[in-house]
Amino acid sequence: MSQEHIERFLGKLLTDEDFFEEIRLLGVKAALKYGLYFTSAELKSIEAMDLNKFAVNYKNLNDRLTRSGPSITLVREKDVATEDRRQ
């Protein structure tokens, strides 16, 4: 489960400007409110990261890649397979 939280954390850093700013200002423990939990070793590693390396010009990101972009409906494979059989 922890690897999934690391991946979600890194993804949010790159795509969610509000999340990035909150982490930058309050530290990695702010991730708890997003349901992201880490081991003590992971916390130390994350806290040692240079967040400036993750700084993104969010205005230049495609809207579909950012939290503020349009909603995307995910289609489950089962639904696609069912739809294929109907055609």
Summary of the structure (lengths in Angstrom):
residues: 87
radius of gyration: 16.7
end to end distance: 38.6
largest distance: 53.6
contacts: 178
relative contact order: 0.15
helix: 69%
strand: 0%
